[in-house]
């Protein structure tokens, strides 16, 4: 098994959720760590993948909203500073992959499957081989204890239940 490095300048960990039943709020975690081990990145079935997202780095382009998300109403960052994911199984799905693992948010762990698309491989200008991936999963935030909401006068709620998690990765061999 070889260790691989995630190039954070060419990668992103983001999410989106319905806002007021009519639009989407998008955000990202600006700080995260990743551990990827695989014999061959063109065949993720050989891989072991782990992520840790620093919840205090949440960024939705609104400081007030970010502070609310960090509060006890949502992530309670003082007691639960990280979101963790560790793969438990990886299967091939045509040209793509299904990466299933344990996702822990606010002390609650659930099995989640990411649909992963292999973007390809190439060699950068410095002669280093790089690999690209896009992954997406959908979770119900309430299953992880993120239950705060507000009813709207016109009906519906302020924050949707379903969260799309989107991960874009560029990886290269660990030095």
OpenMM code with the backbone's topology and positions (N, CA, C; nanometers):
from openmm import Vec3, app, unit

residues = "UNK UNK UNK UNK UNK UNK UNK UNK UNK UNK UNK UNK UNK UNK UNK UNK UNK UNK UNK UNK UNK UNK UNK UNK UNK UNK UNK UNK UNK UNK UNK UNK UNK UNK UNK UNK UNK UNK UNK UNK UNK UNK UNK UNK UNK UNK UNK UNK UNK UNK UNK UNK UNK UNK UNK UNK UNK UNK UNK UNK UNK UNK UNK UNK UNK UNK UNK UNK UNK UNK UNK UNK UNK UNK UNK UNK UNK UNK UNK UNK UNK UNK UNK UNK UNK UNK UNK UNK UNK UNK UNK UNK UNK UNK UNK UNK UNK UNK UNK UNK UNK UNK UNK UNK UNK UNK UNK UNK UNK UNK UNK UNK UNK UNK UNK UNK UNK UNK UNK UNK UNK UNK UNK UNK UNK UNK UNK UNK UNK UNK UNK UNK UNK UNK UNK UNK UNK UNK UNK UNK UNK UNK UNK UNK UNK UNK UNK UNK UNK UNK UNK UNK UNK UNK UNK UNK UNK UNK UNK UNK UNK UNK UNK UNK UNK UNK UNK UNK UNK UNK UNK UNK UNK UNK UNK".split()
positions = [
    Vec3(0.0839, -0.1192, 0.0000),
    Vec3(0.0000, 0.0000, 0.0000),
    Vec3(0.0878, 0.1248, 0.0000),
    Vec3(0.0627, 0.2128, -0.0915),
    Vec3(0.1353, 0.3394, -0.0979),
    Vec3(0.0519, 0.4498, -0.0334),
    Vec3(0.1200, 0.5451, 0.0282),
    Vec3(0.0507, 0.6617, 0.0839),
    Vec3(0.0469, 0.7703, -0.0222),
    Vec3(-0.0665, 0.8407, -0.0257),
    Vec3(-0.0868, 0.9468, -0.1228),
    Vec3(-0.1161, 1.0761, -0.0491),
    Vec3(-0.0740, 1.1881, -0.1082),
    Vec3(-0.0940, 1.3194, -0.0490),
    Vec3(-0.2056, 1.3919, -0.1236),
    Vec3(-0.2969, 1.4516, -0.0479),
    Vec3(-0.4019, 1.5333, -0.1081),
    Vec3(-0.3458, 1.6737, -0.1288),
    Vec3(-0.3501, 1.7201, -0.2523),
    Vec3(-0.3045, 1.8552, -0.2859),
    Vec3(-0.4179, 1.9514, -0.2522),
    Vec3(-0.4077, 2.0146, -0.1354),
    Vec3(-0.5184, 2.0978, -0.0883),
    Vec3(-0.5382, 2.2249, -0.1715),
    Vec3(-0.4381, 2.2661, -0.2469),
    Vec3(-0.4572, 2.3836, -0.3319),
    Vec3(-0.5389, 2.3504, -0.4567),
    Vec3(-0.5581, 2.2197, -0.4836),
    Vec3(-0.6380, 2.1766, -0.5976),
    Vec3(-0.7508, 2.0840, -0.5546),
    Vec3(-0.7917, 2.0938, -0.4291),
    Vec3(-0.8977, 2.0089, -0.3746),
    Vec3(-0.9939, 2.0946, -0.2939),
    Vec3(-1.1135, 2.0414, -0.2680),
    Vec3(-1.2125, 2.1152, -0.1901),
    Vec3(-1.3102, 2.0184, -0.1243),
    Vec3(-1.3573, 2.0566, -0.0058),
    Vec3(-1.4605, 1.9817, 0.0658),
    Vec3(-1.5769, 2.0778, 0.0872),
    Vec3(-1.6877, 2.0522, 0.0183),
    Vec3(-1.7999, 2.1444, 0.0246),
    Vec3(-1.9307, 2.0755, 0.0551),
    Vec3(-2.0343, 2.1576, 0.0675),
    Vec3(-2.1686, 2.1066, 0.0960),
    Vec3(-2.2708, 2.2066, 0.0439),
    Vec3(-2.3952, 2.1593, 0.0319),
    Vec3(-2.5052, 2.2487, -0.0026),
    Vec3(-2.6319, 2.1998, 0.0642),
    Vec3(-2.7199, 2.2964, 0.0958),
    Vec3(-2.8460, 2.2675, 0.1636),
    Vec3(-2.9514, 2.3671, 0.1142),
    Vec3(-3.0756, 2.3218, 0.1080),
    Vec3(-3.1860, 2.4118, 0.0678),
    Vec3(-3.2047, 2.5214, 0.1722),
    Vec3(-3.2288, 2.6426, 0.1250),
    Vec3(-3.2527, 2.7583, 0.2109),
    Vec3(-3.3899, 2.8154, 0.1773),
    Vec3(-3.4757, 2.8249, 0.2771),
    Vec3(-3.6103, 2.8811, 0.2636),
    Vec3(-3.6928, 2.8090, 0.1567),
    Vec3(-3.6582, 2.6838, 0.1292),
    Vec3(-3.7327, 2.6002, 0.0360),
    Vec3(-3.7195, 2.6446, -0.1104),
    Vec3(-3.6385, 2.7481, -0.1384),
    Vec3(-3.6349, 2.8013, -0.2749),
    Vec3(-3.4952, 2.8107, -0.3360),
    Vec3(-3.3912, 2.8114, -0.2539),
    Vec3(-3.2560, 2.8265, -0.3081),
    Vec3(-3.1613, 2.7371, -0.2287),
    Vec3(-3.0331, 2.7449, -0.2594),
    Vec3(-2.9343, 2.6625, -0.1903),
    Vec3(-2.8277, 2.7505, -0.1283),
    Vec3(-2.7848, 2.7111, -0.0095),
    Vec3(-2.6669, 2.7712, 0.0518),
    Vec3(-2.5533, 2.6721, 0.0313),
    Vec3(-2.4410, 2.7233, -0.0171),
    Vec3(-2.3234, 2.6396, -0.0377),
    Vec3(-2.2142, 2.6857, 0.0567),
    Vec3(-2.1354, 2.5911, 0.0993),
    Vec3(-2.0247, 2.6240, 0.1878),
    Vec3(-1.9147, 2.5223, 0.1729),
    Vec3(-1.8097, 2.5421, 0.2515),
    Vec3(-1.6979, 2.4500, 0.2474),
    Vec3(-1.6276, 2.4498, 0.3823),
    Vec3(-1.5419, 2.3517, 0.3998),
    Vec3(-1.4527, 2.3470, 0.5149),
    Vec3(-1.3152, 2.3836, 0.4618),
    Vec3(-1.2620, 2.4961, 0.5095),
    Vec3(-1.1343, 2.5449, 0.4578),
    Vec3(-1.0158, 2.4664, 0.5116),
    Vec3(-1.0347, 2.3959, 0.6236),
    Vec3(-0.9260, 2.3196, 0.6836),
    Vec3(-0.9695, 2.1744, 0.7025),
    Vec3(-0.8886, 2.0834, 0.6512),
    Vec3(-0.9172, 1.9408, 0.6645),
    Vec3(-0.7884, 1.8626, 0.6457),
    Vec3(-0.7898, 1.7399, 0.6917),
    Vec3(-0.6790, 1.6496, 0.6656),
    Vec3(-0.7351, 1.5260, 0.5973),
    Vec3(-0.6503, 1.4595, 0.5222),
    Vec3(-0.6919, 1.3382, 0.4512),
    Vec3(-0.5781, 1.2388, 0.4513),
    Vec3(-0.6162, 1.1132, 0.4672),
    Vec3(-0.5193, 1.0042, 0.4559),
    Vec3(-0.5709, 0.9089, 0.3483),
    Vec3(-0.4900, 0.8900, 0.2462),
    Vec3(-0.5261, 0.7996, 0.1371),
    Vec3(-0.4119, 0.6997, 0.1198),
    Vec3(-0.4465, 0.5730, 0.1294),
    Vec3(-0.3504, 0.4662, 0.1028),
    Vec3(-0.4116, 0.3766, -0.0032),
    Vec3(-0.3325, 0.3423, -0.1043),
    Vec3(-0.3825, 0.2554, -0.2115),
    Vec3(-0.2655, 0.1964, -0.2873),
    Vec3(-0.2845, 0.0744, -0.3324),
    Vec3(-0.1833, 0.0122, -0.4175),
    Vec3(-0.1868, 0.0754, -0.5565),
    Vec3(-0.3085, 0.1136, -0.6000),
    Vec3(-0.3274, 0.1657, -0.7351),
    Vec3(-0.4482, 0.2585, -0.7333),
    Vec3(-0.4274, 0.3867, -0.7576),
    Vec3(-0.5387, 0.4820, -0.7506),
    Vec3(-0.6358, 0.4706, -0.8679),
    Vec3(-0.6005, 0.4005, -0.9721),
    Vec3(-0.6977, 0.3795, -1.0797),
    Vec3(-0.7986, 0.2719, -1.0407),
    Vec3(-0.7689, 0.1998, -0.9312),
    Vec3(-0.8596, 0.0977, -0.8781),
    Vec3(-0.8779, 0.1234, -0.7290),
    Vec3(-0.9720, 0.2105, -0.6952),
    Vec3(-0.9923, 0.2492, -0.5555),
    Vec3(-1.0312, 0.1337, -0.4648),
    Vec3(-1.0677, 0.0194, -0.5218),
    Vec3(-1.1064, -0.0936, -0.4361),
    Vec3(-0.9896, -0.1377, -0.3478),
    Vec3(-0.8689, -0.0948, -0.3799),
    Vec3(-0.7514, -0.1275, -0.2988),
    Vec3(-0.7240, -0.0218, -0.1927),
    Vec3(-0.8057, 0.0820, -0.1841),
    Vec3(-0.7737, 0.1999, -0.1029),
    Vec3(-0.8306, 0.1953, 0.0386),
    Vec3(-0.7693, 0.2755, 0.1216),
    Vec3(-0.8186, 0.3098, 0.2543),
    Vec3(-0.8198, 0.4623, 0.2585),
    Vec3(-0.9345, 0.5206, 0.2933),
    Vec3(-0.9506, 0.6658, 0.2852),
    Vec3(-1.0060, 0.7172, 0.4176),
    Vec3(-0.9454, 0.8246, 0.4699),
    Vec3(-0.9945, 0.8872, 0.5931),
    Vec3(-0.9837, 1.0387, 0.5787),
    Vec3(-1.0866, 1.1080, 0.6284),
    Vec3(-1.0900, 1.2543, 0.6290),
    Vec3(-1.1237, 1.3047, 0.7672),
    Vec3(-1.0733, 1.4223, 0.7988),
    Vec3(-1.1124, 1.4931, 0.9206),
    Vec3(-1.1330, 1.6386, 0.8806),
    Vec3(-1.2567, 1.6878, 0.8945),
    Vec3(-1.2896, 1.8265, 0.8609),
    Vec3(-1.2899, 1.9083, 0.9893),
    Vec3(-1.2186, 2.0193, 0.9902),
    Vec3(-1.2157, 2.1101, 1.1040),
    Vec3(-1.3424, 2.1962, 1.0966),
    Vec3(-1.4379, 2.1694, 1.1858),
    Vec3(-1.5675, 2.2372, 1.1798),
    Vec3(-1.5533, 2.3883, 1.1998),
    Vec3(-1.4533, 2.4319, 1.2778),
    Vec3(-1.4370, 2.5764, 1.2988),
    Vec3(-1.3956, 2.6484, 1.1709),
    Vec3(-1.3569, 2.5725, 1.0672),
    Vec3(-1.3172, 2.6347, 0.9397),
    Vec3(-1.4338, 2.6456, 0.8420),
    Vec3(-1.5567, 2.6188, 0.8885),
    Vec3(-1.6732, 2.6250, 0.7997),
    Vec3(-1.6834, 2.7647, 0.7383),
    Vec3(-1.7146, 2.7694, 0.6091),
    Vec3(-1.7174, 2.8968, 0.5376),
    Vec3(-1.8342, 2.8961, 0.4397),
    Vec3(-1.9371, 2.9758, 0.4706),
    Vec3(-2.0528, 2.9899, 0.3818),
    Vec3(-2.0607, 3.1314, 0.3234),
    Vec3(-1.9532, 3.2063, 0.3373),
    Vec3(-1.9452, 3.3451, 0.2911),
    Vec3(-2.0373, 3.4380, 0.3698),
    Vec3(-2.0749, 3.3967, 0.4921),
    Vec3(-2.1532, 3.4817, 0.5820),
    Vec3(-2.1047, 3.4549, 0.7240),
    Vec3(-2.0339, 3.5525, 0.7819),
    Vec3(-1.9773, 3.5325, 0.9153),
    Vec3(-2.0850, 3.5027, 1.0191),
    Vec3(-2.1986, 3.5722, 1.0118),
    Vec3(-2.3079, 3.5466, 1.1071),
    Vec3(-2.3586, 3.4030, 1.0939),
    Vec3(-2.3802, 3.3568, 0.9714),
    Vec3(-2.4290, 3.2204, 0.9503),
    Vec3(-2.3230, 3.1199, 0.9962),
    Vec3(-2.1956, 3.1452, 0.9639),
    Vec3(-2.0887, 3.0543, 1.0058),
    Vec3(-2.0836, 3.0429, 1.1578),
    Vec3(-2.0966, 3.1553, 1.2273),
    Vec3(-2.0957, 3.1520, 1.3740),
    Vec3(-2.2165, 3.0756, 1.4279),
    Vec3(-2.3326, 3.0906, 1.3640),
    Vec3(-2.4511, 3.0151, 1.4057),
    Vec3(-2.4287, 2.8654, 1.3834),
    Vec3(-2.3696, 2.8284, 1.2711),
    Vec3(-2.3418, 2.6871, 1.2433),
    Vec3(-2.2444, 2.6272, 1.3447),
    Vec3(-2.1527, 2.7079, 1.3959),
    Vec3(-2.0552, 2.6606, 1.4950),
    Vec3(-2.1168, 2.6488, 1.6349),
    Vec3(-2.2317, 2.7115, 1.6568),
    Vec3(-2.2943, 2.7164, 1.7899),
    Vec3(-2.3628, 2.5847, 1.8260),
    Vec3(-2.4161, 2.5796, 1.9476),
    Vec3(-2.4874, 2.4601, 1.9969),
    Vec3(-2.6127, 2.4310, 1.9145),
    Vec3(-2.6662, 2.5287, 1.8420),
    Vec3(-2.7827, 2.5032, 1.7561),
    Vec3(-2.7502, 2.4035, 1.6447),
    Vec3(-2.6233, 2.3995, 1.6031),
    Vec3(-2.5835, 2.3106, 1.4943),
    Vec3(-2.4669, 2.2214, 1.5371),
    Vec3(-2.3451, 2.2568, 1.4989),
    Vec3(-2.2307, 2.1677, 1.5164),
    Vec3(-2.1718, 2.1646, 1.6574),
    Vec3(-2.1995, 2.2649, 1.7380),
    Vec3(-2.1462, 2.2692, 1.8750),
    Vec3(-1.9945, 2.2437, 1.8742),
    Vec3(-1.9254, 2.3311, 1.8014),
    Vec3(-1.7827, 2.3132, 1.7735),
    Vec3(-1.6969, 2.3029, 1.8999),
    Vec3(-1.7406, 2.3628, 2.0099),
    Vec3(-1.6631, 2.3544, 2.1348),
    Vec3(-1.6487, 2.2094, 2.1808),
    Vec3(-1.7547, 2.1294, 2.1637),
    Vec3(-1.7537, 1.9898, 2.2073),
    Vec3(-1.7255, 1.8910, 2.0944),
    Vec3(-1.7527, 1.9312, 1.9714),
    Vec3(-1.7355, 1.8429, 1.8551),
    Vec3(-1.6601, 1.9180, 1.7461),
    Vec3(-1.5275, 1.9327, 1.7620),
    Vec3(-1.4507, 2.0176, 1.6704),
    Vec3(-1.4272, 1.9598, 1.5311),
    Vec3(-1.4567, 1.8304, 1.5108),
    Vec3(-1.4249, 1.7698, 1.3807),
    Vec3(-1.5387, 1.6826, 1.3302),
    Vec3(-1.5432, 1.6696, 1.1998),
    Vec3(-1.6270, 1.5704, 1.1314),
    Vec3(-1.5290, 1.4682, 1.0749),
    Vec3(-1.5552, 1.3403, 1.1019),
    Vec3(-1.4639, 1.2348, 1.0590),
    Vec3(-1.5316, 1.1400, 0.9606),
    Vec3(-1.4533, 1.0912, 0.8652),
    Vec3(-1.4986, 0.9871, 0.7732),
    Vec3(-1.3867, 0.8860, 0.7578),
    Vec3(-1.4211, 0.7574, 0.7668),
    Vec3(-1.3234, 0.6499, 0.7440),
    Vec3(-1.3897, 0.5438, 0.6586),
    Vec3(-1.3288, 0.5133, 0.5441),
    Vec3(-1.3867, 0.4142, 0.4541),
    Vec3(-1.3891, 0.2764, 0.5192),
    Vec3(-1.4960, 0.2014, 0.4888),
    Vec3(-1.5089, 0.0637, 0.5377),
    Vec3(-1.5155, -0.0354, 0.4218),
    Vec3(-1.5616, 0.0100, 0.3050),
    Vec3(-1.5610, -0.0742, 0.1854),
    Vec3(-1.5667, 0.0137, 0.0609),
    Vec3(-1.5047, -0.0374, -0.0446),
    Vec3(-1.5035, 0.0356, -0.1714),
    Vec3(-1.5292, -0.0656, -0.2821),
    Vec3(-1.6297, -0.0344, -0.3650),
    Vec3(-1.6636, -0.1241, -0.4753),
    Vec3(-1.6608, -0.0478, -0.6062),
    Vec3(-1.6353, -0.1208, -0.7125),
    Vec3(-1.6360, -0.0622, -0.8467),
    Vec3(-1.7805, -0.0552, -0.8945),
    Vec3(-1.8144, 0.0540, -0.9628),
    Vec3(-1.9488, 0.0763, -1.0154),
    Vec3(-1.9322, 0.1263, -1.1588),
    Vec3(-1.9184, 0.0332, -1.2538),
    Vec3(-1.8870, 0.0726, -1.3909),
    Vec3(-1.7477, 0.1313, -1.3947),
    Vec3(-1.7360, 0.2551, -1.4443),
    Vec3(-1.6069, 0.3236, -1.4446),
    Vec3(-1.5825, 0.3991, -1.3142),
    Vec3(-1.6818, 0.4027, -1.2263),
    Vec3(-1.6758, 0.4797, -1.1029),
    Vec3(-1.6677, 0.3873, -0.9820),
    Vec3(-1.6815, 0.4451, -0.8629),
    Vec3(-1.6690, 0.3691, -0.7391),
    Vec3(-1.7756, 0.4111, -0.6389),
    Vec3(-1.8055, 0.3217, -0.5476),
    Vec3(-1.8903, 0.3497, -0.4310),
    Vec3(-1.7992, 0.3347, -0.3103),
    Vec3(-1.7787, 0.4447, -0.2391),
    Vec3(-1.6954, 0.4430, -0.1193),
    Vec3(-1.7880, 0.4564, 0.0008),
    Vec3(-1.7989, 0.3480, 0.0770),
    Vec3(-1.8832, 0.3461, 0.1961),
    Vec3(-1.7936, 0.3571, 0.3178),
    Vec3(-1.8414, 0.4315, 0.4172),
    Vec3(-1.7620, 0.4464, 0.5379),
    Vec3(-1.8429, 0.5025, 0.6518),
    Vec3(-1.7761, 0.5151, 0.7656),
    Vec3(-1.8372, 0.5698, 0.8859),
    Vec3(-1.8155, 0.7198, 0.8893),
    Vec3(-1.9263, 0.7946, 0.8887),
    Vec3(-1.9231, 0.9402, 0.8989),
    Vec3(-1.9689, 0.9769, 1.0389),
    Vec3(-1.8865, 1.0548, 1.1103),
    Vec3(-1.9200, 1.0969, 1.2461),
    Vec3(-1.9343, 1.2479, 1.2489),
    Vec3(-2.0543, 1.2915, 1.2856),
    Vec3(-2.0848, 1.4333, 1.3015),
    Vec3(-2.1493, 1.4503, 1.4388),
    Vec3(-2.0957, 1.5407, 1.5162),
    Vec3(-2.1520, 1.5742, 1.6474),
    Vec3(-2.1705, 1.4489, 1.7340),
    Vec3(-2.0733, 1.3583, 1.7276),
    Vec3(-2.0754, 1.2390, 1.8107),
    Vec3(-2.1635, 1.1264, 1.7605),
    Vec3(-2.2295, 1.1446, 1.6470),
    Vec3(-2.3171, 1.0420, 1.5890),
    Vec3(-2.2480, 0.9831, 1.4663),
    Vec3(-2.2380, 0.8509, 1.4622),
    Vec3(-2.1728, 0.7829, 1.3502),
    Vec3(-2.2757, 0.7046, 1.2699),
    Vec3(-2.2756, 0.7260, 1.1400),
    Vec3(-2.3652, 0.6557, 1.0475),
    Vec3(-2.2840, 0.6105, 0.9260),
    Vec3(-2.3289, 0.5040, 0.8642),
    Vec3(-2.2678, 0.4581, 0.7403),
    Vec3(-2.3195, 0.5445, 0.6250),
    Vec3(-2.2271, 0.5942, 0.5447),
    Vec3(-2.2604, 0.6815, 0.4315),
    Vec3(-2.1830, 0.6324, 0.3095),
    Vec3(-2.2484, 0.6360, 0.1937),
    Vec3(-2.1821, 0.5962, 0.0693),
    Vec3(-2.1652, 0.7170, -0.0218),
    Vec3(-2.0412, 0.7373, -0.0659),
    Vec3(-2.0084, 0.8415, -0.1626),
    Vec3(-2.0014, 0.7799, -0.3018),
    Vec3(-2.0634, 0.8447, -0.3989),
    Vec3(-2.0457, 0.8096, -0.5391),
    Vec3(-1.9197, 0.8824, -0.5849),
    Vec3(-1.8212, 0.8063, -0.6310),
    Vec3(-1.6915, 0.8641, -0.6655),
    Vec3(-1.6636, 0.8441, -0.8140),
    Vec3(-1.6319, 0.9542, -0.8788),
    Vec3(-1.5949, 0.9520, -1.0203),
    Vec3(-1.4446, 0.9745, -1.0311),
    Vec3(-1.3774, 0.8843, -1.1014),
    Vec3(-1.2346, 0.8991, -1.1272),
    Vec3(-1.2185, 0.9974, -1.2417),
    Vec3(-1.1512, 1.1093, -1.2163),
    Vec3(-1.1354, 1.2132, -1.3173),
    Vec3(-1.0218, 1.1884, -1.4137),
    Vec3(-0.9304, 1.1012, -1.3749),
    Vec3(-0.8179, 1.0713, -1.4615),
    Vec3(-0.6860, 1.0944, -1.3920),
    Vec3(-0.5784, 1.0706, -1.4674),
    Vec3(-0.4452, 1.0942, -1.4130),
    Vec3(-0.3628, 1.1671, -1.5172),
    Vec3(-0.2651, 1.2378, -1.4675),
    Vec3(-0.1773, 1.3118, -1.5563),
    Vec3(-0.0448, 1.3370, -1.4868),
    Vec3(0.0442, 1.4045, -1.5563),
    Vec3(0.1737, 1.4398, -1.4992),
    Vec3(0.1835, 1.5913, -1.4968),
    Vec3(0.2124, 1.6468, -1.3786),
    Vec3(0.2203, 1.7928, -1.3684),
    Vec3(0.3531, 1.8431, -1.4268),
    Vec3(0.3722, 1.9750, -1.4387),
    Vec3(0.4941, 2.0293, -1.5006),
    Vec3(0.6242, 1.9912, -1.4290),
    Vec3(0.6153, 1.9397, -1.3056),
    Vec3(0.7341, 1.9019, -1.2288),
    Vec3(0.7586, 1.7511, -1.2342),
    Vec3(0.6846, 1.6823, -1.3237),
    Vec3(0.7059, 1.5405, -1.3432),
    Vec3(0.6378, 1.4498, -1.2425),
    Vec3(0.5464, 1.5054, -1.1630),
    Vec3(0.4774, 1.4267, -1.0609),
    Vec3(0.3426, 1.3803, -1.1155),
    Vec3(0.3140, 1.2531, -1.0985),
    Vec3(0.1861, 1.1979, -1.1412),
    Vec3(0.0760, 1.2429, -1.0452),
    Vec3(-0.0357, 1.2914, -1.0992),
    Vec3(-0.1490, 1.3348, -1.0170),
    Vec3(-0.2744, 1.2622, -1.0631),
    Vec3(-0.3659, 1.2433, -0.9681),
    Vec3(-0.4926, 1.1745, -0.9932),
    Vec3(-0.6058, 1.2635, -0.9431),
    Vec3(-0.7181, 1.2648, -1.0158),
    Vec3(-0.8312, 1.3465, -0.9765),
    Vec3(-0.9562, 1.2634, -0.9504),
    Vec3(-1.0337, 1.3063, -0.8496),
    Vec3(-1.1577, 1.2385, -0.8122),
    Vec3(-1.2623, 1.3406, -0.7717),
    Vec3(-1.3894, 1.3085, -0.7979),
    Vec3(-1.5018, 1.3852, -0.7463),
    Vec3(-1.5930, 1.2878, -0.6746),
    Vec3(-1.6352, 1.3261, -0.5533),
    Vec3(-1.7199, 1.2389, -0.4721),
    Vec3(-1.8395, 1.3178, -0.4208),
    Vec3(-1.9545, 1.2494, -0.4120),
    Vec3(-2.0752, 1.3152, -0.3621),
    Vec3(-2.1584, 1.2155, -0.2821),
    Vec3(-2.2137, 1.2652, -0.1717),
    Vec3(-2.3060, 1.1859, -0.0895),
    Vec3(-2.4153, 1.2779, -0.0398),
    Vec3(-2.5292, 1.2202, -0.0062),
    Vec3(-2.6393, 1.2968, 0.0512),
    Vec3(-2.6717, 1.2377, 0.1877),
    Vec3(-2.6828, 1.3254, 0.2884),
    Vec3(-2.7197, 1.2811, 0.4221),
    Vec3(-2.8387, 1.3621, 0.4717),
    Vec3(-2.9094, 1.3080, 0.5691),
    Vec3(-3.0140, 1.3804, 0.6405),
    Vec3(-2.9492, 1.4357, 0.7665),
    Vec3(-2.9353, 1.5660, 0.7749),
    Vec3(-2.8641, 1.6289, 0.8865),
    Vec3(-2.9275, 1.5970, 1.0210),
    Vec3(-3.0589, 1.5768, 1.0244),
    Vec3(-3.1266, 1.5498, 1.1511),
    Vec3(-3.0830, 1.4162, 1.2112),
    Vec3(-3.0420, 1.3207, 1.1259),
    Vec3(-2.9931, 1.1920, 1.1765),
    Vec3(-2.8615, 1.2061, 1.2527),
    Vec3(-2.7941, 1.3196, 1.2367),
    Vec3(-2.6676, 1.3463, 1.3049),
    Vec3(-2.6850, 1.4495, 1.4170),
    Vec3(-2.8080, 1.4737, 1.4588),
    Vec3(-2.8330, 1.5663, 1.5690),
    Vec3(-2.8332, 1.7124, 1.5308),
    Vec3(-2.8356, 1.7421, 1.4017),
    Vec3(-2.8402, 1.8809, 1.3548),
    Vec3(-2.9865, 1.9147, 1.3239),
    Vec3(-3.0624, 1.9430, 1.4277),
    Vec3(-3.2085, 1.9526, 1.4141),
    Vec3(-3.2639, 2.0943, 1.4183),
    Vec3(-3.1809, 2.1950, 1.4454),
    Vec3(-3.2335, 2.3318, 1.4549),
    Vec3(-3.2996, 2.3708, 1.3239),
    Vec3(-3.4119, 2.4437, 1.3362),
    Vec3(-3.4802, 2.4966, 1.2184),
    Vec3(-3.5732, 2.6080, 1.2618),
    Vec3(-3.6305, 2.6762, 1.1654),
    Vec3(-3.7276, 2.7818, 1.1916),
    Vec3(-3.8379, 2.7709, 1.0872),
    Vec3(-3.9631, 2.7775, 1.1355),
    Vec3(-4.0772, 2.7737, 1.0437),
    Vec3(-4.0894, 2.9080, 0.9726),
    Vec3(-4.1301, 2.9033, 0.8462),
    Vec3(-4.1502, 3.0254, 0.7682),
    Vec3(-4.2975, 3.0643, 0.7714),
    Vec3(-4.3254, 3.1926, 0.7726),
    Vec3(-4.4653, 3.2412, 0.7739),
    Vec3(-4.5447, 3.1879, 0.6558),
    Vec3(-4.4770, 3.1714, 0.5429),
    Vec3(-4.5447, 3.1272, 0.4212),
    Vec3(-4.5514, 2.9756, 0.4092),
    Vec3(-4.5054, 2.9066, 0.5130),
    Vec3(-4.5015, 2.7607, 0.5113),
    Vec3(-4.3618, 2.7121, 0.4805),
    Vec3(-4.3336, 2.5930, 0.5249),
    Vec3(-4.2002, 2.5374, 0.5038),
    Vec3(-4.1055, 2.5776, 0.6147),
    Vec3(-3.9777, 2.5488, 0.5924),
    Vec3(-3.8762, 2.5748, 0.6938),
    Vec3(-3.7578, 2.6493, 0.6343),
    Vec3(-3.6784, 2.7063, 0.7214),
    Vec3(-3.5630, 2.7850, 0.6806),
    Vec3(-3.4511, 2.6979, 0.6215),
    Vec3(-3.4239, 2.5817, 0.6855),
    Vec3(-3.3112, 2.4975, 0.6462),
    Vec3(-3.3611, 2.3588, 0.6067),
    Vec3(-3.3228, 2.3123, 0.4889),
    Vec3(-3.3604, 2.1789, 0.4441),
    Vec3(-3.2942, 2.0697, 0.5271),
    Vec3(-3.3509, 1.9497, 0.5209),
    Vec3(-3.2959, 1.8353, 0.5944),
    Vec3(-3.1791, 1.7714, 0.5213),
    Vec3(-3.1868, 1.7668, 0.3894),
    Vec3(-3.0859, 1.6962, 0.3106),
    Vec3(-2.9645, 1.7847, 0.2839),
    Vec3(-2.8475, 1.7278, 0.3088),
    Vec3(-2.7207, 1.7959, 0.2830),
    Vec3(-2.6457, 1.7161, 0.1777),
    Vec3(-2.6011, 1.7835, 0.0731),
    Vec3(-2.5128, 1.7201, -0.0247),
    Vec3(-2.3704, 1.7541, 0.0153),
    Vec3(-2.2895, 1.6505, 0.0303),
    Vec3(-2.1472, 1.6689, 0.0594),
    Vec3(-2.0725, 1.6433, -0.0706),
    Vec3(-1.9864, 1.7375, -0.1085),
    Vec3(-1.9124, 1.7263, -0.2336),
    Vec3(-1.7629, 1.7400, -0.2044),
    Vec3(-1.6875, 1.6421, -0.2523),
    Vec3(-1.5428, 1.6423, -0.2314),
    Vec3(-1.4757, 1.6337, -0.3679),
    Vec3(-1.3847, 1.7254, -0.3933),
    Vec3(-1.3031, 1.7234, -0.5143),
    Vec3(-1.1585, 1.7074, -0.4702),
    Vec3(-1.0925, 1.6039, -0.5217),
    Vec3(-0.9569, 1.5740, -0.4775),
    Vec3(-0.8594, 1.5658, -0.5927),
    Vec3(-0.7400, 1.6174, -0.5683),
    Vec3(-0.6265, 1.5888, -0.6533),
    Vec3(-0.5213, 1.5299, -0.5599),
    Vec3(-0.4737, 1.4118, -0.5930),
    Vec3(-0.3758, 1.3447, -0.5080),
    Vec3(-0.2510, 1.3101, -0.5880),
    Vec3(-0.1391, 1.2985, -0.5156),
    Vec3(-0.0122, 1.2605, -0.5759),
    Vec3(0.0655, 1.1755, -0.4767),
    Vec3(0.1700, 1.1086, -0.5211),
    Vec3(0.2454, 1.0222, -0.4307),
    Vec3(0.3030, 1.1014, -0.3132),
    Vec3(0.2953, 1.0434, -0.1941),
    Vec3(0.3545, 1.1082, -0.0766),
    Vec3(0.5063, 1.1153, -0.0940),
    Vec3(0.5614, 1.2248, -0.0511),
    Vec3(0.7077, 1.2445, -0.0666),
    Vec3(0.7860, 1.1517, 0.0229),
] * unit.nanometer
topology = app.Topology()
chain = topology.addChain("A")
for resn in residues:
    res = topology.addResidue(resn, chain)
    for name in ("N", "CA", "C"):
        topology.addAtom(name, app.Element.getBySymbol(name[0]), res)
